[in-house]
């Protein structure tokens, strides 16, 4: 669903399909435009899914001290409401990020410059889903369909890809697989050229997203060229990502080498294992023997969390960031309820 926010008033801008459930509307799209001196258009794409097996157990153990009859009634009401929402989600979610729908939406947003994808914010706000809201902070409740999430985010970035610089008169928005729309056709049909993104955030992106074929990565890596703020929280599970680590850290620099205007960079890893980012740091650290400029000439703020590396690699990378003003290495102190110690940077060699 989309809302237009101006001077505190919220009006409907566009509605995706004919949903009546507020949760399903939120689960597909939320578009917010705040009118001020510098308009900000923020796209929030939420595709929440619940791990029902763990959710049932978590609800029971969080409420087993409650009076039995009241607990059973509340649980029945919760799962009845959830089944209604699930049926709507199963019906509409598969097409929520289809290229046709995304192109239609983005073409109507000429001022879009912030993309914020969240999979961890709680979508349950009604009284009949209070139990699900209660256990949403427990990580096992939140199901991450890795393949589907990867495909959806790939589709979003591909549909946001700006037109090629060497072909400014054409738009990378096709009527079919072989026809490219000209600028005149685009204007007459209501489509507009995508505005370059300045802020990109994803709070639970599967690590294997960057292990896709390099040819596919190259189709949307130009999105990163104009970014000023990039925040990626990658969900790293030991399987199957142990097989993807090398390829992902080889592909990731293709995106991170792109943004010459990047001022804020956040890279976090979710999972019990702190993967080594040594290959990434090596590729991103400029060679002093070559005249190539550093990849982040304007980087002011850097945050790293849930990763491991060696002291020499980290030192070389940090010392190359001449514009860096603020460095944050997340640690145990930022741990939330029901979450294990996951933050911080572990040095496998050297000391602080």
PALO-323985 format. One record per residue (C-alpha): residue in one letter; residue number from 1; x, y, z. Coordinates in steps of 0.25 Angstrom, whole numbers, plus 5000, padded with zeros to 4 digits. Layout:
N
   type   seq      X      Y      Z
      A   NUM      X      Y      Z
...
//
This chain:
352
   type   seq      X      Y      Z
      X     1   5000   5000   5000
      X     2   5005   5014   4998
      X     3   5002   5027   5006
      X     4   5005   5041   5003
      X     5   5010   5048   5016
      X     6   5010   5064   5016
      X     7   5009   5073   5028
      X     8   5004   5062   5036
      X     9   4993   5058   5027
      X    10   4992   5044   5021
      X    11   4985   5041   5008
      X    12   4985   5029   4999
      X    13   4994   5030   4987
      X    14   4992   5016   4981
      X    15   4987   5003   4986
      X    16   4993   4990   4981
      X    17   4982   4981   4978
      X    18   4968   4981   4986
      X    19   4973   4977   4999
      X    20   4965   4980   5012
      X    21   4975   4974   5022
      X    22   4984   4985   5028
      X    23   4995   4974   5030
      X    24   4995   4969   5016
      X    25   4995   4983   5011
      X    26   5008   4986   5019
      X    27   5013   4973   5016
      X    28   5014   4976   5001
      X    29   5018   4991   5000
      X    30   5018   5004   5008
      X    31   5021   5016   5001
      X    32   5023   5029   5009
      X    33   5026   5043   5004
      X    34   5029   5054   5014
      X    35   5028   5068   5008
      X    36   5038   5078   5013
      X    37   5049   5086   5007
      X    38   5056   5074   5003
      X    39   5045   5063   4999
      X    40   5048   5049   5004
      X    41   5041   5038   4997
      X    42   5043   5025   5005
      X    43   5040   5011   5000
      X    44   5038   5000   5010
      X    45   5037   4986   5004
      X    46   5032   4976   5015
      X    47   5030   4961   5012
      X    48   5028   4955   5026
      X    49   5027   4941   5028
      X    50   5026   4933   5041
      X    51   5032   4920   5044
      X    52   5019   4913   5049
      X    53   5026   4901   5056
      X    54   5035   4910   5065
      X    55   5024   4921   5066
      X    56   5015   4911   5073
      X    57   5026   4906   5083
      X    58   5030   4920   5086
      X    59   5016   4925   5089
      X    60   5014   4913   5098
      X    61   5027   4915   5106
      X    62   5024   4930   5107
      X    63   5010   4928   5113
      X    64   5010   4915   5120
      X    65   5008   4922   5133
      X    66   4995   4928   5129
      X    67   4982   4922   5133
      X    68   4979   4910   5124
      X    69   4966   4913   5118
      X    70   4969   4928   5115
      X    71   4982   4924   5108
      X    72   4976   4913   5099
      X    73   4965   4923   5095
      X    74   4975   4934   5092
      X    75   4984   4924   5084
      X    76   4972   4919   5076
      X    77   4968   4934   5073
      X    78   4983   4937   5069
      X    79   4984   4925   5059
      X    80   4970   4927   5053
      X    81   4974   4942   5050
      X    82   4988   4937   5045
      X    83   4981   4927   5036
      X    84   4973   4938   5029
      X    85   4985   4947   5027
      X    86   4993   4935   5022
      X    87   4983   4931   5012
      X    88   4983   4946   5006
      X    89   4998   4946   5007
      X    90   4999   4933   4999
      X    91   4990   4938   4989
      X    92   4996   4952   4986
      X    93   5011   4951   4990
      X    94   5016   4943   4979
      X    95   5013   4954   4969
      X    96   5016   4966   4979
      X    97   5030   4967   4973
      X    98   5027   4964   4959
      X    99   5035   4973   4949
      X   100   5022   4978   4943
      X   101   5017   4982   4956
      X   102   5030   4988   4961
      X   103   5032   4996   4948
      X   104   5018   5002   4949
      X   105   5020   5006   4963
      X   106   5034   5012   4961
      X   107   5030   5019   4949
      X   108   5020   5027   4957
      X   109   5030   5031   4967
      X   110   5039   5042   4960
      X   111   5045   5046   4974
      X   112   5049   5033   4979
      X   113   5063   5033   4985
      X   114   5062   5024   4998
      X   115   5060   5009   4998
      X   116   5058   5003   5011
      X   117   5055   4988   5011
      X   118   5051   4982   5025
      X   119   5049   4968   5029
      X   120   5050   4969   5044
      X   121   5040   4979   5048
      X   122   5028   4973   5054
      X   123   5016   4974   5044
      X   124   5005   4969   5055
      X   125   4998   4981   5061
      X   126   4984   4976   5064
      X   127   4979   4970   5077
      X   128   4976   4957   5071
      X   129   4990   4955   5067
      X   130   4996   4960   5080
      X   131   5003   4946   5083
      X   132   5010   4947   5070
      X   133   5015   4961   5073
      X   134   5020   4957   5086
      X   135   5029   4946   5080
      X   136   5033   4953   5068
      X   137   5046   4958   5075
      X   138   5050   4943   5076
      X   139   5059   4940   5063
      X   140   5053   4926   5062
      X   141   5039   4932   5059
      X   142   5044   4939   5047
      X   143   5045   4930   5035
      X   144   5054   4935   5023
      X   145   5051   4928   5010
      X   146   5065   4931   5004
      X   147   5063   4928   4990
      X   148   5050   4936   4989
      X   149   5056   4947   4997
      X   150   5068   4948   4988
      X   151   5059   4948   4975
      X   152   5050   4959   4980
      X   153   5062   4968   4984
      X   154   5068   4965   4971
      X   155   5055   4969   4963
      X   156   5054   4982   4971
      X   157   5068   4986   4968
      X   158   5067   4982   4953
      X   159   5054   4990   4952
      X   160   5061   5002   4959
      X   161   5073   5002   4950
      X   162   5075   5015   4943
      X   163   5077   5017   4928
      X   164   5090   5014   4922
      X   165   5099   5026   4921
      X   166   5103   5023   4907
      X   167   5089   5022   4903
      X   168   5082   5034   4910
      X   169   5071   5034   4900
      X   170   5066   5020   4903
      X   171   5060   5014   4916
      X   172   5063   5000   4921
      X   173   5048   4998   4922
      X   174   5043   4988   4912
      X   175   5030   4985   4906
      X   176   5035   4971   4904
      X   177   5048   4964   4904
      X   178   5053   4971   4891
      X   179   5047   4985   4891
      X   180   5053   4997   4898
      X   181   5044   5009   4900
      X   182   5049   5022   4895
      X   183   5048   5035   4903
      X   184   5036   5040   4895
      X   185   5029   5026   4897
      X   186   5032   5026   4912
      X   187   5027   5040   4914
      X   188   5014   5037   4906
      X   189   5011   5025   4914
      X   190   5013   5031   4927
      X   191   5027   5025   4930
      X   192   5038   5033   4936
      X   193   5053   5031   4937
      X   194   5057   5025   4951
      X   195   5063   5035   4960
      X   196   5077   5031   4965
      X   197   5076   5025   4979
      X   198   5084   5032   4990
      X   199   5080   5023   5002
      X   200   5079   5007   5001
      X   201   5076   4999   5013
      X   202   5073   4984   5015
      X   203   5072   4978   5029
      X   204   5072   4963   5026
      X   205   5077   4960   5012
      X   206   5082   4946   5010
      X   207   5097   4945   5008
      X   208   5095   4937   4995
      X   209   5089   4949   4989
      X   210   5104   4953   4985
      X   211   5107   4939   4981
      X   212   5098   4940   4968
      X   213   5104   4940   4955
      X   214   5113   4952   4952
      X   215   5106   4955   4939
      X   216   5093   4957   4948
      X   217   5101   4965   4958
      X   218   5106   4974   4947
      X   219   5091   4977   4942
      X   220   5088   4985   4955
      X   221   5102   4989   4961
      X   222   5100   5003   4955
      X   223   5089   5005   4965
      X   224   5101   5007   4975
      X   225   5108   5017   4967
      X   226   5100   5029   4973
      X   227   5098   5024   4987
      X   228   5102   5033   4999
      X   229   5097   5023   5010
      X   230   5098   5008   5009
      X   231   5094   4998   5020
      X   232   5094   4983   5018
      X   233   5091   4973   5028
      X   234   5094   4959   5022
      X   235   5087   4947   5028
      X   236   5099   4937   5028
      X   237   5095   4922   5031
      X   238   5106   4911   5031
      X   239   5098   4904   5020
      X   240   5098   4906   5009
      X   241   5107   4919   5010
      X   242   5120   4912   5013
      X   243   5119   4908   4998
      X   244   5116   4922   4994
      X   245   5126   4930   5002
      X   246   5137   4931   4992
      X   247   5128   4935   4981
      X   248   5120   4945   4989
      X   249   5132   4952   4994
      X   250   5137   4953   4980
      X   251   5124   4959   4974
      X   252   5122   4968   4986
      X   253   5133   4978   4982
      X   254   5127   4980   4969
      X   255   5116   4987   4976
      X   256   5124   4994   4987
      X   257   5134   4999   4977
      X   258   5123   5007   4970
      X   259   5119   5018   4980
      X   260   5129   5029   4979
      X   261   5119   5038   4987
      X   262   5117   5028   4998
      X   263   5118   5035   5012
      X   264   5112   5024   5021
      X   265   5114   5009   5020
      X   266   5109   4998   5030
      X   267   5112   4984   5028
      X   268   5106   4974   5038
      X   269   5105   4959   5038
      X   270   5094   4951   5045
      X   271   5096   4937   5049
      X   272   5104   4928   5059
      X   273   5117   4928   5051
      X   274   5125   4941   5049
      X   275   5130   4939   5034
      X   276   5143   4944   5030
      X   277   5143   4957   5022
      X   278   5158   4956   5019
      X   279   5156   4954   5004
      X   280   5146   4966   5004
      X   281   5156   4975   5011
      X   282   5167   4971   5002
      X   283   5159   4975   4990
      X   284   5155   4988   4995
      X   285   5168   4993   5000
      X   286   5175   5001   4990
      X   287   5189   4997   4985
      X   288   5199   5008   4988
      X   289   5207   5004   4976
      X   290   5196   5007   4967
      X   291   5190   5021   4963
      X   292   5175   5016   4965
      X   293   5167   5024   4975
      X   294   5162   5018   4987
      X   295   5148   5012   4986
      X   296   5142   5021   4997
      X   297   5148   5035   4996
      X   298   5136   5042   5003
      X   299   5133   5031   5014
      X   300   5131   5038   5027
      X   301   5124   5027   5035
      X   302   5127   5012   5036
      X   303   5120   5001   5044
      X   304   5124   4986   5044
      X   305   5117   4975   5052
      X   306   5117   4960   5053
      X   307   5130   4958   5045
      X   308   5144   4953   5046
      X   309   5157   4957   5040
      X   310   5172   4959   5043
      X   311   5178   4972   5050
      X   312   5187   4975   5038
      X   313   5176   4974   5028
      X   314   5166   4983   5036
      X   315   5177   4993   5039
      X   316   5181   4994   5025
      X   317   5166   4996   5021
      X   318   5163   5007   5031
      X   319   5176   5015   5029
      X   320   5172   5016   5014
      X   321   5159   5023   5018
      X   322   5165   5037   5019
      X   323   5151   5044   5020
      X   324   5147   5034   5031
      X   325   5141   5041   5044
      X   326   5133   5031   5051
      X   327   5136   5016   5053
      X   328   5127   5007   5060
      X   329   5130   4992   5063
      X   330   5117   4986   5069
      X   331   5119   4978   5081
      X   332   5112   4970   5092
      X   333   5107   4982   5098
      X   334   5097   4984   5087
      X   335   5091   4970   5089
      X   336   5075   4970   5090
      X   337   5066   4961   5097
      X   338   5066   4946   5092
      X   339   5078   4949   5084
      X   340   5092   4942   5085
      X   341   5105   4950   5085
      X   342   5106   4953   5070
      X   343   5112   4967   5069
      X   344   5126   4972   5069
      X   345   5138   4968   5060
      X   346   5147   4956   5064
      X   347   5162   4957   5061
      X   348   5167   4943   5056
      X   349   5181   4949   5056
      X   350   5187   4961   5064
      X   351   5182   4969   5075
      X   352   5174   4982   5076
//
